[in-house]
Amino acid sequence: MNVADSQRVSSALEQLGYSFTAAAEEADVIVLNTCVVRQSAEDKALGRLTSLRPLKERNPSLVINLMGCMVGVRGAQVLRQRLPFVDVFSPPSDPGPLVSHLTQGEIQSMESDETTRRFQLMDEALLLPSRERGLVSAHVPVVYGCSHACTFCIIPFRRGVERSRPVGDIVSEIRALVQQGVREVTLLGQIVDRYGRDIPDGPDLAGLLRIVHEVEGLQRIRYLTSHPNYFTADLMEAVAELPKVMPHIEVPIQAGDDDVLARMKRGYTQREYRNLIDRIRHTIPDCSIATDVIVGFPGETEAQFMETYRVLADLRLDVAHLARYSPREGTVATRRMPDDVDDAEKMRRFRLLEELQESIVAKINQAYLGRRVDVLFEERVRDRWKGRTQNNKLVFVEADAELKGRTLPAMVTWAGPWSMQASLQREDALIGL
Ligand code: SF4
């Protein structure tokens, strides 16, 4: 989401005539887009911000913009006192305050239709900034914020309540991206499968996938993140029946024990999660599934942790993003639940799951040896092309031809836990392309 937000700001700045520089000392405008999902990320952002202060002192016309979750939906007032050298505070996903700040004088001197046209352009275009043109795969936010209330999570407080984007805006953005060479889009939401619930008579995520599927030139559609309670049968059927929608689902379990899940306020049980995975596997052939897990949540006993271990061992999912619980100021868990699993124990549990998952994925990927997979190639990395299979496996291929943005069949010749190597099936046909 933050990558997509940063692209949106870069694109808006380019439309105002600015161009990118990697050197802060050369910049007229510095945007610090922040993630605060963990306290350590917020501390890092504050450190970075403080390091920019001398630049502002040397060059008072420099515009510093703090953006994203650190500002949140209501935080600008408090931060303004704490950070007087910051000129503009913008909530997540909103380049508006920066654009208004930079155009204040200009707007006063513009004819009114010129102003309207400038802002229409900004709203409609949402193109990739020029240094990112040529991207094969792009992220498109479709629902902002989150109205769930997991007790460990700060996001609803910072990104605000759930707001779906109108379907017309999403489709125009995707068309513009495809015109710039993008072949794959990932539709984003904190709970993406709740898309459209706040728009009367609008499509839900299954409907949105069907609409986006019609965009000419688009080859692949992905979406994340799902929530076990909202992954409906209709959505599963849409994923199964639409050839451009890729068979890969990110659906976090977070913990395997029902009491821990209840304390996290996730809203489902281990049994319900297991049933969901069975239904996904039954409905969507060759679907890869990724999950998120937090170990060491307050009060998590050894027996409760072992429930998580067992569920991962049984379900054999393709990816598990693992995290050790850390208290996050402002969350319900931090206010009400003591962080009583010590760091060494959290690390032990983390390592156990890490080893388990590595052995599971190594075996899953071994089964691909000798199989034909369709790979969408994204970029050359040294002497190899990097791409992804339909179900999101990372593949490297040696080839001299230009493969960027092309989907080609390849035969898997080596498979490790984190990536695979493959050879092109029709390399002869590619020579000279
Ligand atoms: S679903 Fe839970 S974890 Fe995900 S963003 Fe919302 S509150 Fe946070």
Boltz pocket constraint, residues with backbone or C-beta under 6 A from the ligand:
constraints:
  - pocket:
      binder: B
      contacts: [[A, 146], [A, 147], [A, 148], [A, 149], [A, 150], [A, 153], [A, 154], [A, 155], [A, 156], [A, 190], [A, 191], [A, 227]]
      max_distance: 6.0
